[in-house]
Amino acid sequence: MIRILRGLAHKYFSDEEAVILFLLILAGVVFIIFFGSMLAPAIAAVIVAFILQGLVTKLNRLGIPEIVSIIGVFLVFLGLLIGVLFGLLPLIWTQVTGLAGEAPRIFREMQSYLEVLPEQYPTLISMEGINTIYNQVTTEAGRMTQWLVSFSLESIPDLVALLIYMVLLPILVFFFLKDRRVLLGAIARMLPSQRPMMVRIWHEVNLQCANYVRGKAVEILIVGGITYVAFKVLGMPYAALLSLMVGLSVVIPYIGAAVVTIPVAMIALFAFGWGSQFIWVMVVYGVIQALDGNVLVPILFSEVNNLHPVAIIVAVLFFGGIWGLWGVFFAIPLATMLKAIFSAWPVKNGQAEALPKES
């Protein structure tokens, strides 16, 4: 066992720089686990600044001075943030509460649909099973409705914290953009002066993660916006809420689209019944998903090494189990970053027999 461990250490940690990088990654993970919630605004600001830096760089290449590019990009971000806070979120909340109020009617209709199934498929579905499923669903819906009713009173401290975060976030984003070189230089002074492996890994991670994160941000806006317009044209109720769900579902490939299809189909069914309007909604939704997967994704992520579906599912399960919803949301960028690190990690060739034997 000791010889195996020595062989692994010789293969993957024979370089002093690799050992330092491993310790830095380990310290970063432990720091985020214990202090992540406390520093959530700073972490979110780093991610936002990382996304916006690509646009600043492109404007610099067009000959626009850096400070002008930073101010212009920051003002666009600030406008989008204000639009989301005072335009989109109130609309989404209104539709969520409206959907909660419609829940009893929806469940009554759902029960009428379910009661027909045992008559049509007596060998596959029993009335007892239908009643069990219906009772479980109505119980969970009742709990959700109670949470929505009590939300305004119980979550006042959380709302105050959210407002503070919304003030801190733009300030931090601006200084991360403006003083990016100063901050990176301060971090670099704490690292070894000769760090070719770290530089290579940084370039690989920056290329892969930057392209992925920025591409996903654009994909969310495009898919969500097109879905909202299509649903409004088709007269779909709760269009803003559903389009937000469809837009965010692209963050988790395969799983997200499958999960979001259920509420889209259910609301369309209860709104239009088994008719042509329901078919049109599902066809349009399917076309949007097909264009996203076969046209938009290849264009946006042509420079990104795609992850295997198994790796995506494992990443969602692993990071979701550690950090909950945020872990699910950032599972793919984290997996992409790990893949980039593993691809650039130095591996020393040679067999364990080449190591000096123990005396």
ChimeraX attribute file (.defattr): number of C-alpha atoms within 10 A of each C-alpha:
attribute: neighborCount
match mode: 1-to-1
recipient: residues
	/A:1	6
	/A:2	7
	/A:3	13
	/A:4	10
	/A:5	11
	/A:6	13
	/A:7	19
	/A:8	16
	/A:9	15
	/A:10	19
	/A:11	17
	/A:12	15
	/A:13	20
	/A:14	15
	/A:15	15
	/A:16	11
	/A:17	18
	/A:18	18
	/A:19	14
	/A:20	15
	/A:21	18
	/A:22	13
	/A:23	12
	/A:24	13
	/A:25	12
	/A:26	11
	/A:27	12
	/A:28	11
	/A:29	13
	/A:30	12
	/A:31	11
	/A:32	15
	/A:33	12
	/A:34	10
	/A:35	11
	/A:36	15
	/A:37	11
	/A:38	10
	/A:39	12
	/A:40	14
	/A:41	21
	/A:42	18
	/A:43	16
	/A:44	15
	/A:45	23
	/A:46	17
	/A:47	15
	/A:48	21
	/A:49	23
	/A:50	20
	/A:51	20
	/A:52	20
	/A:53	22
	/A:54	14
	/A:55	15
	/A:56	23
	/A:57	14
	/A:58	12
	/A:59	18
	/A:60	16
	/A:61	11
	/A:62	8
	/A:63	9
	/A:64	14
	/A:65	12
	/A:66	16
	/A:67	13
	/A:68	13
	/A:69	20
	/A:70	23
	/A:71	15
	/A:72	14
	/A:73	19
	/A:74	22
	/A:75	14
	/A:76	13
	/A:77	18
	/A:78	16
	/A:79	12
	/A:80	12
	/A:81	16
	/A:82	13
	/A:83	12
	/A:84	14
	/A:85	13
	/A:86	10
	/A:87	12
	/A:88	16
	/A:89	14
	/A:90	12
	/A:91	15
	/A:92	18
	/A:93	14
	/A:94	15
	/A:95	18
	/A:96	17
	/A:97	14
	/A:98	12
	/A:99	17
	/A:100	18
	/A:101	12
	/A:102	11
	/A:103	16
	/A:104	14
	/A:105	11
	/A:106	18
	/A:107	16
	/A:108	13
	/A:109	15
	/A:110	15
	/A:111	16
	/A:112	11
	/A:113	10
	/A:114	17
	/A:115	16
	/A:116	13
	/A:117	15
	/A:118	16
	/A:119	12
	/A:120	10
	/A:121	10
	/A:122	11
	/A:123	8
	/A:124	8
	/A:125	15
	/A:126	14
	/A:127	15
	/A:128	10
	/A:129	11
	/A:130	16
	/A:131	14
	/A:132	10
	/A:133	14
	/A:134	16
	/A:135	13
	/A:136	11
	/A:137	12
	/A:138	15
	/A:139	12
	/A:140	11
	/A:141	16
	/A:142	15
	/A:143	11
	/A:144	13
	/A:145	17
	/A:146	12
	/A:147	12
	/A:148	15
	/A:149	13
	/A:150	11
	/A:151	11
	/A:152	10
	/A:153	9
	/A:154	11
	/A:155	11
	/A:156	11
	/A:157	10
	/A:158	10
	/A:159	12
	/A:160	11
	/A:161	12
	/A:162	13
	/A:163	12
	/A:164	12
	/A:165	17
	/A:166	15
	/A:167	12
	/A:168	14
	/A:169	21
	/A:170	20
	/A:171	14
	/A:172	19
	/A:173	23
	/A:174	21
	/A:175	14
	/A:176	21
	/A:177	24
	/A:178	19
	/A:179	11
	/A:180	15
	/A:181	11
	/A:182	11
	/A:183	13
	/A:184	11
	/A:185	11
	/A:186	11
	/A:187	10
	/A:188	12
	/A:189	9
	/A:190	8
	/A:191	14
	/A:192	12
	/A:193	8
	/A:194	9
	/A:195	14
	/A:196	11
	/A:197	16
	/A:198	19
	/A:199	12
	/A:200	14
	/A:201	20
	/A:202	16
	/A:203	14
	/A:204	18
	/A:205	21
	/A:206	15
	/A:207	15
	/A:208	21
	/A:209	23
	/A:210	21
	/A:211	20
	/A:212	24
	/A:213	21
	/A:214	19
	/A:215	19
	/A:216	21
	/A:217	16
	/A:218	14
	/A:219	20
	/A:220	20
	/A:221	15
	/A:222	15
	/A:223	22
	/A:224	24
	/A:225	16
	/A:226	15
	/A:227	24
	/A:228	22
	/A:229	14
	/A:230	18
	/A:231	20
	/A:232	15
	/A:233	10
	/A:234	15
	/A:235	15
	/A:236	20
	/A:237	17
	/A:238	21
	/A:239	21
	/A:240	25
	/A:241	21
	/A:242	24
	/A:243	25
	/A:244	19
	/A:245	21
	/A:246	26
	/A:247	25
	/A:248	21
	/A:249	22
	/A:250	23
	/A:251	22
	/A:252	18
	/A:253	15
	/A:254	14
	/A:255	15
	/A:256	16
	/A:257	18
	/A:258	11
	/A:259	13
	/A:260	18
	/A:261	17
	/A:262	11
	/A:263	12
	/A:264	21
	/A:265	16
	/A:266	14
	/A:267	18
	/A:268	23
	/A:269	20
	/A:270	15
	/A:271	15
	/A:272	16
	/A:273	14
	/A:274	11
	/A:275	9
	/A:276	10
	/A:277	17
	/A:278	20
	/A:279	16
	/A:280	13
	/A:281	21
	/A:282	17
	/A:283	12
	/A:284	15
	/A:285	18
	/A:286	13
	/A:287	12
	/A:288	17
	/A:289	18
	/A:290	12
	/A:291	12
	/A:292	17
	/A:293	14
	/A:294	10
	/A:295	11
	/A:296	17
	/A:297	15
	/A:298	12
	/A:299	11
	/A:300	16
	/A:301	17
	/A:302	12
	/A:303	12
	/A:304	16
	/A:305	12
	/A:306	12
	/A:307	12
	/A:308	8
	/A:309	12
	/A:310	9
	/A:311	13
	/A:312	20
	/A:313	16
	/A:314	14
	/A:315	21
	/A:316	25
	/A:317	15
	/A:318	15
	/A:319	20
	/A:320	17
	/A:321	12
	/A:322	13
	/A:323	17
	/A:324	13
	/A:325	13
	/A:326	11
	/A:327	18
	/A:328	19
	/A:329	18
	/A:330	19
	/A:331	24
	/A:332	25
	/A:333	20
	/A:334	16
	/A:335	19
	/A:336	24
	/A:337	22
	/A:338	14
	/A:339	17
	/A:340	21
	/A:341	17
	/A:342	12
	/A:343	13
	/A:344	18
	/A:345	17
	/A:346	17
	/A:347	16
	/A:348	14
	/A:349	9
	/A:350	11
	/A:351	11
	/A:352	17
	/A:353	9
	/A:354	9
	/A:355	12
	/A:356	7
	/A:357	8
	/A:358	5
	/A:359	3
